[in-house]
Amino acid sequence: MAEIFTKHRQPWKADEVTKLRTLAGKGKGLKEIAKALNRSEESTKERAKIDGIGIAKLR
């Protein structure tokens, strides 16, 4: 049987939350922030909502 590794439901580290705040403060979009953090867009959006961080809606 092949070993299965998934990065599913990993806890957020303090440095990741700091980077999330920094990137959101610079006006980066959700997709760009998620890619920089190596997280899904949904996970990033949920964490921002929990911490009260506003993410710019780029068009």
Backbone atoms as SQL, in Angstrom:
CREATE TABLE atoms (id INTEGER PRIMARY KEY, chain TEXT, resi INTEGER, resn TEXT, atom TEXT, x REAL, y REAL, z REAL);
INSERT INTO atoms VALUES
  (1, 'A', 1, 'MET', 'N', 0.842, -1.181, 0.000),
  (2, 'A', 1, 'MET', 'CA', 0.000, 0.000, 0.000),
  (3, 'A', 1, 'MET', 'C', 0.886, 1.242, 0.000),
  (4, 'A', 2, 'ALA', 'N', 0.550, 2.170, -0.850),
  (5, 'A', 2, 'ALA', 'CA', 1.319, 3.418, -0.950),
  (6, 'A', 2, 'ALA', 'C', 1.047, 4.312, 0.254),
  (7, 'A', 3, 'GLU', 'N', 2.091, 4.992, 0.672),
  (8, 'A', 3, 'GLU', 'CA', 1.949, 5.908, 1.799),
  (9, 'A', 3, 'GLU', 'C', 1.263, 7.181, 1.294),
  (10, 'A', 4, 'ILE', 'N', 0.233, 7.603, 1.985),
  (11, 'A', 4, 'ILE', 'CA', -0.529, 8.778, 1.561),
  (12, 'A', 4, 'ILE', 'C', -0.228, 9.931, 2.501),
  (13, 'A', 5, 'PHE', 'N', 0.183, 11.047, 1.913),
  (14, 'A', 5, 'PHE', 'CA', 0.435, 12.246, 2.706),
  (15, 'A', 5, 'PHE', 'C', -0.423, 13.371, 2.153),
  (16, 'A', 6, 'THR', 'N', -1.241, 13.940, 3.000),
  (17, 'A', 6, 'THR', 'CA', -2.037, 15.080, 2.576),
  (18, 'A', 6, 'THR', 'C', -1.832, 16.223, 3.545),
  (19, 'A', 7, 'LYS', 'N', -1.807, 17.409, 3.002),
  (20, 'A', 7, 'LYS', 'CA', -1.703, 18.592, 3.849),
  (21, 'A', 7, 'LYS', 'C', -3.117, 19.109, 4.041),
  (22, 'A', 8, 'HIS', 'N', -3.840, 18.399, 4.867),
  (23, 'A', 8, 'HIS', 'CA', -5.239, 18.699, 5.082),
  (24, 'A', 8, 'HIS', 'C', -5.451, 19.095, 6.530),
  (25, 'A', 9, 'ARG', 'N', -6.037, 20.251, 6.726),
  (26, 'A', 9, 'ARG', 'CA', -6.362, 20.714, 8.072),
  (27, 'A', 9, 'ARG', 'C', -5.138, 20.911, 8.958),
  (28, 'A', 10, 'GLN', 'N', -4.082, 21.466, 8.385),
  (29, 'A', 10, 'GLN', 'CA', -2.885, 21.757, 9.168),
  (30, 'A', 10, 'GLN', 'C', -3.146, 22.990, 10.025),
  (31, 'A', 11, 'PRO', 'N', -2.712, 22.978, 11.272),
  (32, 'A', 11, 'PRO', 'CA', -2.918, 24.154, 12.111),
  (33, 'A', 11, 'PRO', 'C', -2.106, 25.345, 11.606),
  (34, 'A', 12, 'TRP', 'N', -2.622, 26.534, 11.835),
  (35, 'A', 12, 'TRP', 'CA', -1.937, 27.755, 11.407),
  (36, 'A', 12, 'TRP', 'C', -0.862, 28.109, 12.414),
  (37, 'A', 13, 'LYS', 'N', 0.304, 28.459, 11.932),
  (38, 'A', 13, 'LYS', 'CA', 1.415, 28.877, 12.785),
  (39, 'A', 13, 'LYS', 'C', 1.383, 30.394, 12.900),
  (40, 'A', 14, 'ALA', 'N', 1.990, 30.922, 13.956),
  (41, 'A', 14, 'ALA', 'CA', 1.993, 32.363, 14.201),
  (42, 'A', 14, 'ALA', 'C', 2.635, 33.138, 13.053),
  (43, 'A', 15, 'ASP', 'N', 3.711, 32.603, 12.478),
  (44, 'A', 15, 'ASP', 'CA', 4.378, 33.311, 11.385),
  (45, 'A', 15, 'ASP', 'C', 3.512, 33.347, 10.121),
  (46, 'A', 16, 'GLU', 'N', 2.677, 32.326, 9.916),
  (47, 'A', 16, 'GLU', 'CA', 1.774, 32.315, 8.769),
  (48, 'A', 16, 'GLU', 'C', 0.686, 33.378, 8.924),
  (49, 'A', 17, 'VAL', 'N', 0.174, 33.516, 10.134),
  (50, 'A', 17, 'VAL', 'CA', -0.853, 34.524, 10.392),
  (51, 'A', 17, 'VAL', 'C', -0.257, 35.921, 10.226),
  (52, 'A', 18, 'THR', 'N', 0.981, 36.108, 10.671),
  (53, 'A', 18, 'THR', 'CA', 1.668, 37.392, 10.512),
  (54, 'A', 18, 'THR', 'C', 1.842, 37.720, 9.038),
  (55, 'A', 19, 'LYS', 'N', 2.239, 36.720, 8.255),
  (56, 'A', 19, 'LYS', 'CA', 2.423, 36.929, 6.817),
  (57, 'A', 19, 'LYS', 'C', 1.077, 37.233, 6.153),
  (58, 'A', 20, 'LEU', 'N', 0.013, 36.572, 6.607),
  (59, 'A', 20, 'LEU', 'CA', -1.328, 36.830, 6.097),
  (60, 'A', 20, 'LEU', 'C', -1.715, 38.286, 6.349),
  (61, 'A', 21, 'ARG', 'N', -1.479, 38.773, 7.562),
  (62, 'A', 21, 'ARG', 'CA', -1.775, 40.172, 7.905),
  (63, 'A', 21, 'ARG', 'C', -0.968, 41.142, 7.032),
  (64, 'A', 22, 'THR', 'N', 0.314, 40.844, 6.862),
  (65, 'A', 22, 'THR', 'CA', 1.196, 41.705, 6.083),
  (66, 'A', 22, 'THR', 'C', 0.745, 41.795, 4.625),
  (67, 'A', 23, 'LEU', 'N', 0.492, 40.641, 4.013),
  (68, 'A', 23, 'LEU', 'CA', 0.090, 40.623, 2.603),
  (69, 'A', 23, 'LEU', 'C', -1.276, 41.275, 2.397),
  (70, 'A', 24, 'ALA', 'N', -2.206, 41.042, 3.322),
  (71, 'A', 24, 'ALA', 'CA', -3.527, 41.663, 3.216),
  (72, 'A', 24, 'ALA', 'C', -3.404, 43.181, 3.385),
  (73, 'A', 25, 'GLY', 'N', -2.514, 43.601, 4.262),
  (74, 'A', 25, 'GLY', 'CA', -2.279, 45.023, 4.479),
  (75, 'A', 25, 'GLY', 'C', -1.704, 45.715, 3.261),
  (76, 'A', 26, 'LYS', 'N', -0.970, 44.968, 2.444),
  (77, 'A', 26, 'LYS', 'CA', -0.382, 45.521, 1.220),
  (78, 'A', 26, 'LYS', 'C', -1.383, 45.535, 0.069),
  (79, 'A', 27, 'GLY', 'N', -2.590, 45.017, 0.317),
  (80, 'A', 27, 'GLY', 'CA', -3.630, 45.036, -0.705),
  (81, 'A', 27, 'GLY', 'C', -3.577, 43.882, -1.684),
  (82, 'A', 28, 'LYS', 'N', -2.928, 42.797, -1.307),
  (83, 'A', 28, 'LYS', 'CA', -2.843, 41.621, -2.187),
  (84, 'A', 28, 'LYS', 'C', -4.197, 40.903, -2.215),
  (85, 'A', 29, 'GLY', 'N', -4.458, 40.189, -3.298),
  (86, 'A', 29, 'GLY', 'CA', -5.702, 39.446, -3.453),
  (87, 'A', 29, 'GLY', 'C', -5.633, 38.079, -2.785),
  (88, 'A', 30, 'LEU', 'N', -6.784, 37.459, -2.624),
  (89, 'A', 30, 'LEU', 'CA', -6.892, 36.162, -1.955),
  (90, 'A', 30, 'LEU', 'C', -6.046, 35.093, -2.632),
  (91, 'A', 31, 'LYS', 'N', -6.109, 35.034, -3.954),
  (92, 'A', 31, 'LYS', 'CA', -5.375, 34.002, -4.696),
  (93, 'A', 31, 'LYS', 'C', -3.867, 34.139, -4.477),
  (94, 'A', 32, 'GLU', 'N', -3.381, 35.367, -4.522),
  (95, 'A', 32, 'GLU', 'CA', -1.946, 35.625, -4.348),
  (96, 'A', 32, 'GLU', 'C', -1.490, 35.298, -2.916),
  (97, 'A', 33, 'ILE', 'N', -2.307, 35.659, -1.946),
  (98, 'A', 33, 'ILE', 'CA', -1.968, 35.385, -0.542),
  (99, 'A', 33, 'ILE', 'C', -1.945, 33.885, -0.284),
  (100, 'A', 34, 'ALA', 'N', -2.958, 33.180, -0.770),
  (101, 'A', 34, 'ALA', 'CA', -3.038, 31.729, -0.584),
  (102, 'A', 34, 'ALA', 'C', -1.828, 31.028, -1.198),
  (103, 'A', 35, 'LYS', 'N', -1.418, 31.470, -2.365),
  (104, 'A', 35, 'LYS', 'CA', -0.263, 30.867, -3.036),
  (105, 'A', 35, 'LYS', 'C', 1.016, 31.124, -2.242),
  (106, 'A', 36, 'ALA', 'N', 1.167, 32.344, -1.718),
  (107, 'A', 36, 'ALA', 'CA', 2.358, 32.693, -0.938),
  (108, 'A', 36, 'ALA', 'C', 2.442, 31.883, 0.359),
  (109, 'A', 37, 'LEU', 'N', 1.286, 31.564, 0.929),
  (110, 'A', 37, 'LEU', 'CA', 1.253, 30.809, 2.180),
  (111, 'A', 37, 'LEU', 'C', 1.207, 29.292, 1.965),
  (112, 'A', 38, 'ASN', 'N', 1.081, 28.879, 0.705),
  (113, 'A', 38, 'ASN', 'CA', 0.950, 27.460, 0.369),
  (114, 'A', 38, 'ASN', 'C', -0.275, 26.849, 1.061),
  (115, 'A', 39, 'ARG', 'N', -1.363, 27.611, 1.003),
  (116, 'A', 39, 'ARG', 'CA', -2.642, 27.204, 1.587),
  (117, 'A', 39, 'ARG', 'C', -3.728, 27.329, 0.528),
  (118, 'A', 40, 'SER', 'N', -4.859, 26.697, 0.766),
  (119, 'A', 40, 'SER', 'CA', -5.971, 26.835, -0.164),
  (120, 'A', 40, 'SER', 'C', -6.615, 28.211, 0.022),
  (121, 'A', 41, 'GLU', 'N', -7.301, 28.662, -1.012),
  (122, 'A', 41, 'GLU', 'CA', -7.979, 29.951, -0.922),
  (123, 'A', 41, 'GLU', 'C', -9.055, 29.915, 0.159),
  (124, 'A', 42, 'GLU', 'N', -9.752, 28.809, 0.253),
  (125, 'A', 42, 'GLU', 'CA', -10.814, 28.667, 1.249),
  (126, 'A', 42, 'GLU', 'C', -10.257, 28.742, 2.665),
  (127, 'A', 43, 'SER', 'N', -9.157, 28.059, 2.905),
  (128, 'A', 43, 'SER', 'CA', -8.515, 28.073, 4.217),
  (129, 'A', 43, 'SER', 'C', -8.028, 29.474, 4.574),
  (130, 'A', 44, 'THR', 'N', -7.443, 30.143, 3.598),
  (131, 'A', 44, 'THR', 'CA', -6.929, 31.492, 3.808),
  (132, 'A', 44, 'THR', 'C', -8.067, 32.459, 4.112),
  (133, 'A', 45, 'LYS', 'N', -9.151, 32.340, 3.351),
  (134, 'A', 45, 'LYS', 'CA', -10.312, 33.210, 3.555),
  (135, 'A', 45, 'LYS', 'C', -10.924, 32.983, 4.937),
  (136, 'A', 46, 'GLU', 'N', -11.028, 31.728, 5.343),
  (137, 'A', 46, 'GLU', 'CA', -11.600, 31.389, 6.647),
  (138, 'A', 46, 'GLU', 'C', -10.741, 31.936, 7.789),
  (139, 'A', 47, 'ARG', 'N', -9.423, 31.799, 7.666),
  (140, 'A', 47, 'ARG', 'CA', -8.521, 32.297, 8.720),
  (141, 'A', 47, 'ARG', 'C', -8.580, 33.822, 8.814),
  (142, 'A', 48, 'ALA', 'N', -8.658, 34.480, 7.668),
  (143, 'A', 48, 'ALA', 'CA', -8.766, 35.942, 7.656),
  (144, 'A', 48, 'ALA', 'C', -10.059, 36.380, 8.339),
  (145, 'A', 49, 'LYS', 'N', -11.124, 35.646, 8.101),
  (146, 'A', 49, 'LYS', 'CA', -12.417, 35.961, 8.720),
  (147, 'A', 49, 'LYS', 'C', -12.345, 35.782, 10.232),
  (148, 'A', 50, 'ILE', 'N', -11.706, 34.716, 10.687),
  (149, 'A', 50, 'ILE', 'CA', -11.563, 34.446, 12.123),
  (150, 'A', 50, 'ILE', 'C', -10.783, 35.560, 12.814),
  (151, 'A', 51, 'ASP', 'N', -9.708, 36.023, 12.159),
  (152, 'A', 51, 'ASP', 'CA', -8.845, 37.049, 12.748),
  (153, 'A', 51, 'ASP', 'C', -9.294, 38.477, 12.438),
  (154, 'A', 52, 'GLY', 'N', -10.371, 38.625, 11.671),
  (155, 'A', 52, 'GLY', 'CA', -10.867, 39.954, 11.339),
  (156, 'A', 52, 'GLY', 'C', -9.966, 40.715, 10.388),
  (157, 'A', 53, 'ILE', 'N', -9.348, 40.000, 9.464),
  (158, 'A', 53, 'ILE', 'CA', -8.442, 40.608, 8.483),
  (159, 'A', 53, 'ILE', 'C', -9.210, 40.781, 7.175),
  (160, 'A', 54, 'GLY', 'N', -9.207, 41.999, 6.665),
  (161, 'A', 54, 'GLY', 'CA', -9.879, 42.263, 5.391),
  (162, 'A', 54, 'GLY', 'C', -8.938, 41.978, 4.230),
  (163, 'A', 55, 'ILE', 'N', -9.430, 41.232, 3.248),
  (164, 'A', 55, 'ILE', 'CA', -8.644, 40.928, 2.055),
  (165, 'A', 55, 'ILE', 'C', -9.251, 41.680, 0.881),
  (166, 'A', 56, 'ALA', 'N', -8.408, 42.341, 0.104),
  (167, 'A', 56, 'ALA', 'CA', -8.874, 43.120, -1.047),
  (168, 'A', 56, 'ALA', 'C', -9.527, 42.216, -2.083),
  (169, 'A', 57, 'LYS', 'N', -10.577, 42.727, -2.686),
  (170, 'A', 57, 'LYS', 'CA', -11.249, 41.995, -3.772),
  (171, 'A', 57, 'LYS', 'C', -10.767, 42.590, -5.069),
  (172, 'A', 58, 'LEU', 'N', -9.830, 41.912, -5.720),
  (173, 'A', 58, 'LEU', 'CA', -9.270, 42.399, -6.972),
  (174, 'A', 58, 'LEU', 'C', -10.183, 42.054, -8.138),
  (175, 'A', 59, 'ARG', 'N', -10.254, 42.958, -9.092),
  (176, 'A', 59, 'ARG', 'CA', -11.098, 42.715, -10.274),
  (177, 'A', 59, 'ARG', 'C', -10.239, 42.675, -11.498);
